[in-house]
Amino acid sequence: MPFALLSTASSGLALLLSLWFLVGTWSNQSFESKLLKQQDEIQAHQLAIQAQQQQLQAQQQQIEGAAQLQNQIGPAMLRDLAQLSVTNKNNKITELLKKYGLEVNQTPAPTN
């Protein structure tokens, strides 16, 4: 009799442990599924951020190129425009330059 009771108890314990293991496995699979979903979302966000960074970098390069062009050509172009306004006695160009804060010297520069 004690042998049968021990056998029944160990079978019951084995059944309970099996059920516990089964529930734990289902729970782990659920957590793993949620984790994979979160990782996919994070990866999608990272890809979107990388695309935005690339767009921003391209825009920054355009801005730097325009600023470089402005610094190289802008002053020379304004000087030439001021010189033309004096040479051709064009008051409209002179007024336009004054509007943007550039004073035009009305005496033409001596030519060599």
C-alpha positions as CSV (number, residue, x, y, z in Angstrom):
1,M,0.0,0.0,0.0
2,P,2.7,2.6,0.8
3,F,4.3,1.6,-2.4
4,A,1.1,2.3,-4.4
5,L,0.7,5.7,-2.6
6,L,4.2,6.6,-3.4
7,S,3.8,5.6,-7.0
8,T,0.5,7.7,-7.3
9,A,2.1,10.7,-5.6
10,S,5.2,10.6,-7.9
11,S,2.8,10.2,-10.9
12,G,0.8,13.2,-9.7
13,L,4.0,15.2,-9.2
14,A,5.2,14.3,-12.6
15,L,1.9,15.4,-14.1
16,L,2.0,18.7,-12.2
17,L,5.6,19.3,-13.3
18,S,4.7,18.5,-16.9
19,L,1.7,21.0,-16.8
20,W,4.0,23.6,-15.2
21,F,6.6,23.1,-17.9
22,L,3.9,23.3,-20.6
23,V,2.5,26.5,-19.2
24,G,6.0,27.9,-18.9
25,T,6.8,27.1,-22.5
26,W,3.6,28.8,-23.7
27,S,4.4,31.8,-21.6
28,N,7.9,32.0,-23.0
29,Q,6.7,31.7,-26.6
30,S,4.3,34.5,-25.9
31,F,7.1,36.7,-24.5
32,E,9.4,35.8,-27.3
33,S,6.7,36.7,-29.9
34,K,6.2,40.1,-28.2
35,L,9.9,40.6,-28.1
36,L,10.3,39.8,-31.8
37,K,7.5,42.2,-32.6
38,Q,9.2,45.0,-30.6
39,Q,12.5,44.3,-32.3
40,D,10.9,44.5,-35.7
41,E,9.3,47.9,-34.7
42,I,12.6,49.2,-33.4
43,Q,14.3,48.1,-36.6
44,A,11.7,49.8,-38.7
45,H,12.1,53.0,-36.7
46,Q,15.9,52.8,-37.1
47,L,15.6,52.4,-40.8
48,A,13.2,55.5,-40.9
49,I,15.7,57.5,-38.9
50,Q,18.6,56.5,-41.2
51,A,16.6,57.6,-44.2
52,Q,15.9,60.9,-42.6
53,Q,19.5,61.3,-41.6
54,Q,20.5,60.7,-45.2
55,Q,18.0,63.3,-46.4
56,L,19.2,65.7,-43.9
57,Q,22.8,65.1,-44.9
58,A,21.9,65.7,-48.6
59,Q,20.2,68.9,-47.7
60,Q,23.1,70.0,-45.6
61,Q,25.5,69.4,-48.5
62,Q,23.2,71.5,-50.7
63,I,23.2,74.3,-48.1
64,E,27.0,74.2,-47.7
65,G,27.4,74.2,-51.5
66,A,25.1,77.3,-51.8
67,A,26.9,79.0,-49.0
68,Q,30.3,78.4,-50.6
69,L,29.0,79.7,-53.9
70,Q,27.6,82.7,-52.2
71,N,30.9,83.5,-50.5
72,Q,32.9,83.0,-53.7
73,I,30.7,84.6,-56.3
74,G,28.4,86.9,-54.4
75,P,30.8,89.7,-53.4
76,A,32.4,89.8,-56.9
77,M,29.0,89.8,-58.6
78,L,27.8,92.7,-56.4
79,R,31.0,94.7,-57.1
80,D,30.5,94.1,-60.9
81,L,26.9,95.1,-60.6
82,A,27.8,98.3,-58.8
83,Q,30.5,99.0,-61.4
84,L,28.0,98.5,-64.2
85,S,25.5,100.8,-62.5
86,V,28.1,103.6,-62.4
87,T,29.4,102.9,-65.9
88,N,26.0,102.8,-67.5
89,K,24.5,105.4,-65.1
90,N,21.7,103.0,-64.2
91,N,19.9,104.4,-61.3
92,K,17.6,101.4,-61.0
93,I,20.5,99.1,-60.2
94,T,21.9,101.7,-57.8
95,E,18.6,101.9,-56.0
96,L,18.3,98.1,-55.9
97,L,21.8,97.8,-54.3
98,K,21.0,100.6,-51.8
99,K,17.8,98.7,-50.9
100,Y,20.0,95.8,-49.7
101,G,22.5,98.0,-47.9
102,L,25.2,98.4,-50.5
103,E,26.3,102.0,-51.2
104,V,27.5,102.6,-54.7
105,N,30.3,105.1,-55.2
106,Q,29.2,107.2,-58.2
107,T,32.8,108.0,-59.4
108,P,34.0,105.2,-61.6
109,A,37.2,103.4,-60.6
110,P,40.2,104.3,-62.7
111,T,41.1,101.8,-65.3
112,N,44.8,100.9,-66.0
